[in-house]
Amino acid sequence: MDEVSEDMKKAMKSGEKLRLETLRMIRAQLLEKRVERRPSGDITPEDELAVLMAASKKRKEAIEVYQQHGKTEMAIQEQQELAIIQEYLPKQLTVQEVEEFIRKTIEEVQAASSKDFGKVMSVVMKELKGKADGKFIQETVKKFLGA
């Protein structure tokens, strides 16, 4: 939260309008989460990650919709906002890293078929949350389990 506030000040001084608007949106969502946590008002790093992941997911979905409807300019703006949001997310794993982790997990939990999907997903999502796209993880687990 402090990092976002500091970066907002920098964006204000440098005149980066899109960056400033995006950071304001992130900050507002974090403050909203803090209000939800009353009376303590404390938000955990997991809460912050959840806010950023939701904002990221929203941008990805919007990009897809805008591209489907030929609204290139709006899709580009959403991509730029997504890039800013991703600066605050943990480093994303590569496709190969995700696939390797899923293979190892399948071996560890001794998953044999699509019936073990939930068992694999619970372990994988616990470890990879915020580090890879959940939809991609889900599709990869299904592929490896033959679902």
C-alpha positions in Angstrom: 0.0 0.0 0.0 2.8 2.4 0.9 4.6 1.5 -2.4 1.5 2.3 -4.4 1.1 5.7 -2.6 4.8 6.6 -3.3 4.4 5.6 -6.9 1.3 7.7 -7.2 3.3 10.7 -6.1 6.0 10.0 -8.7 3.3 9.5 -11.4 1.7 12.8 -10.4 5.0 14.7 -10.6 6.0 13.1 -13.9 2.5 13.7 -15.5 1.9 10.0 -16.2 -1.9 10.2 -16.4 -2.7 6.5 -17.1 -0.3 5.3 -14.4 -1.7 7.7 -11.9 -5.3 6.7 -12.6 -4.4 3.0 -12.4 -2.6 3.4 -9.1 -5.5 5.4 -7.7 -7.8 2.6 -8.6 -5.5 0.1 -6.9 -5.2 2.3 -3.8 -9.0 2.7 -3.6 -9.5 -1.0 -3.7 -6.9 -1.6 -1.0 -8.6 1.1 1.2 -11.9 -0.6 0.5 -10.4 -3.9 1.7 -9.1 -2.1 4.8 -12.6 -0.8 5.6 -14.0 -4.4 5.2 -11.5 -5.5 7.9 -12.8 -3.2 10.5 -12.5 -2.8 13.5 -8.8 -3.7 13.1 -8.5 -2.2 9.6 -5.5 -4.4 9.0 -5.0 -6.0 5.6 -2.6 -8.9 5.1 -0.2 -9.4 2.2 -2.7 -12.1 1.1 -5.5 -9.4 1.0 -3.3 -7.1 -1.1 -2.5 -10.0 -3.5 -6.2 -10.8 -3.8 -7.0 -7.2 -4.7 -4.2 -7.1 -7.3 -5.2 -10.5 -8.7 -8.8 -9.4 -9.1 -7.8 -6.2 -10.8 -5.5 -8.2 -13.1 -8.2 -10.7 -14.0 -10.7 -7.9 -14.7 -8.2 -6.3 -17.2 -7.5 -9.6 -18.9 -11.3 -10.3 -19.3 -11.8 -6.7 -20.6 -9.0 -7.0 -23.1 -10.5 -10.2 -24.5 -14.0 -8.6 -24.8 -12.6 -5.5 -26.5 -10.6 -7.5 -29.0 -13.6 -9.6 -29.8 -15.6 -6.5 -30.6 -12.8 -4.7 -32.5 -12.3 -2.0 -29.9 -8.5 -1.9 -30.3 -7.9 1.4 -28.5 -9.7 0.3 -25.4 -7.9 -3.1 -25.5 -4.6 -1.3 -25.6 -5.5 0.9 -22.7 -6.5 -2.2 -20.7 -3.2 -3.8 -21.6 -1.3 -0.8 -20.4 -3.2 -0.8 -17.1 -2.6 -4.6 -16.7 1.1 -4.0 -17.2 1.1 -1.4 -14.3 -0.9 -3.8 -12.0 1.5 -6.7 -12.8 4.4 -4.6 -11.5 3.0 -5.1 -8.0 2.3 -8.9 -8.4 4.8 -11.6 -7.7 7.0 -12.6 -10.7 4.9 -14.8 -13.0 6.1 -18.3 -13.7 6.8 -19.5 -17.2 4.6 -22.1 -18.9 7.3 -24.7 -18.4 7.7 -23.9 -14.7 4.0 -24.2 -14.1 3.8 -27.5 -16.0 6.8 -28.9 -14.2 5.3 -28.0 -10.8 2.0 -29.6 -11.8 3.7 -32.8 -12.9 5.6 -33.0 -9.6 2.4 -32.4 -7.6 0.6 -35.1 -9.5 3.3 -37.5 -8.6 3.4 -36.4 -5.0 -0.3 -36.8 -4.4 -0.4 -39.9 -6.5 -3.1 -38.6 -8.8 -4.2 -41.1 -11.4 -7.3 -39.7 -13.1 -9.6 -36.8 -13.4 -11.2 -37.9 -10.1 -8.1 -36.5 -8.4 -8.5 -33.1 -9.9 -9.6 -31.4 -6.7 -6.7 -32.9 -4.7 -4.1 -31.7 -7.3 -5.7 -28.2 -7.7 -5.8 -27.6 -3.9 -2.1 -28.2 -3.6 -1.1 -26.4 -6.8 -3.2 -23.3 -6.2 -1.9 -23.0 -2.6 1.7 -22.8 -4.0 1.1 -20.9 -7.2 -1.5 -18.4 -6.2 -0.5 -15.0 -7.7 2.4 -16.6 -9.6 0.4 -18.0 -12.5 -2.9 -17.5 -14.1 -5.5 -19.7 -12.4 -7.4 -20.5 -15.6 -4.1 -21.7 -17.2 -3.3 -23.8 -14.1 -6.8 -25.4 -14.2 -6.5 -26.2 -17.9 -3.1 -27.7 -17.5 -4.1 -29.9 -14.6 -7.1 -31.2 -16.6 -4.8 -31.9 -19.5 -2.3 -33.9 -17.4 -5.1 -35.8 -15.7 -6.8 -36.6 -19.0 -10.0 -34.8 -18.0 
